[in-house]
Amino acid sequence: MGATFGSILQGLMANRHLTRRALSRASGRAESTINQLVAGRIQPTAGPLKDIAPALEMSVADLLVIAGLPSDYESGGRGGSRRLGRLAAW
């Protein structure tokens, strides 16, 4: 069985010497949100991850994949940007 997102997030924070409070301040997200993500009480979504990724010095796409979300999730997760590109080229 693989590691949960919360345990991975906790490890990423530890590697960067970030406390939950420090990640909260750096990301602009409430400390309660960080606590809930680490504890696995809430599922990760693109919104918070987009704010957290820079504080962890990693790309949003990488953090989305770690969370089990498609890396294009922020564009709708169903190839929306590719579809728009085809429409614009038409």
C-alpha positions as CSV (number, residue, x, y, z in Angstrom):
1,M,0.0,0.0,0.0
2,G,1.3,3.4,-1.0
3,A,1.9,6.4,1.3
4,T,-0.9,8.8,1.8
5,F,-0.7,12.3,0.5
6,G,-0.6,13.6,4.1
7,S,2.4,11.6,4.9
8,I,4.2,12.6,1.7
9,L,3.3,16.3,2.4
10,Q,4.7,15.9,5.9
11,G,7.9,14.4,4.5
12,L,8.2,17.2,1.9
13,M,7.8,19.7,4.7
14,A,10.4,18.0,6.9
15,N,12.9,17.9,4.0
16,R,12.6,21.6,3.7
17,H,12.5,22.3,7.4
18,L,9.0,23.8,7.2
19,T,6.6,23.6,10.1
20,R,2.9,23.6,9.4
21,R,2.7,27.2,10.5
22,A,5.6,28.2,8.1
23,L,3.9,26.4,5.2
24,S,0.7,28.1,6.0
25,R,2.3,31.5,6.0
26,A,4.3,30.9,2.9
27,S,1.4,29.5,0.9
28,G,-1.3,31.9,2.2
29,R,-3.4,29.0,3.3
30,A,-4.9,28.6,6.7
31,E,-2.9,26.5,9.2
32,S,-6.0,24.5,9.7
33,T,-6.1,23.6,6.0
34,I,-2.4,22.4,6.2
35,N,-3.2,20.4,9.4
36,Q,-6.2,18.8,7.7
37,L,-4.2,17.9,4.6
38,V,-1.4,16.3,6.6
39,A,-3.9,14.4,8.8
40,G,-5.8,13.2,5.7
41,R,-9.1,14.7,6.9
42,I,-9.5,16.6,3.6
43,Q,-8.7,15.5,0.1
44,P,-6.1,17.6,-1.8
45,T,-7.6,19.7,-4.6
46,A,-5.9,21.9,-7.1
47,G,-6.7,25.2,-5.4
48,P,-4.7,24.6,-2.2
49,L,-2.0,22.7,-4.0
50,K,-1.4,25.6,-6.4
51,D,-0.6,27.8,-3.4
52,I,1.4,25.2,-1.5
53,A,3.7,24.1,-4.4
54,P,5.8,27.2,-4.6
55,A,6.3,27.2,-0.8
56,L,7.6,23.6,-1.2
57,E,9.9,24.7,-4.1
58,M,8.2,22.3,-6.5
59,S,6.0,22.6,-9.5
60,V,2.3,22.5,-9.3
61,A,2.1,19.7,-11.8
62,D,4.4,17.5,-9.6
63,L,2.4,18.2,-6.5
64,L,-0.8,17.4,-8.4
65,V,0.6,14.0,-9.5
66,I,1.8,13.2,-6.0
67,A,-1.8,13.9,-4.8
68,G,-3.1,11.5,-7.4
69,L,-4.7,14.3,-9.5
70,P,-4.0,14.6,-13.2
71,S,-1.4,17.2,-13.9
72,D,-3.8,19.1,-16.1
73,Y,-6.4,19.2,-13.3
74,E,-6.1,22.9,-13.0
75,S,-7.4,23.3,-16.6
76,G,-10.4,21.1,-15.9
77,G,-8.6,17.8,-15.9
78,R,-10.2,16.6,-19.1
79,G,-7.9,18.0,-21.6
80,G,-9.7,21.3,-21.7
81,S,-6.7,23.3,-22.8
82,R,-5.9,20.9,-25.6
83,R,-9.5,21.1,-26.7
84,L,-9.4,24.9,-26.6
85,G,-6.2,24.8,-28.6
86,R,-7.8,22.7,-31.3
87,L,-10.8,25.1,-31.5
88,A,-8.5,28.1,-31.7
89,A,-6.5,26.5,-34.5
90,W,-9.7,25.6,-36.4
